[in-house]
Amino acid sequence: MSETATHEVTLLVRRDCPACDTAAAEIDGVCSEMGVSWSTSDVDADAELRAEYGDRVPVILVDGVEHGFWKVEPQRLRAALAR
């Protein structure tokens, strides 16, 4: 019995953030290519997220663990999702 690895990708964003919009487009491209679903979460809607990540959005989480911030590294994200 073999298991297929599934991953959860979350992009932490805030409103009116051009870098967040760019990151979302890049993540959408990589995740679509690899068949992985992803979501966004607004750091300003959650006090804990805002306290931890507020000054460095966008932040990419893979399986709940910080993968990167400020910009997407497509090759690195592909590698993480291929594991």
Secondary structure, 3 states (H helix, E strand, C coil): CCCCCCCCEEEEECCCCHHHHHHHHHHHHHHHHHCCCEEEEEHHHCHHHHHHHCCCCCEEEECCEEEEECCCCHHHHHHHHHC
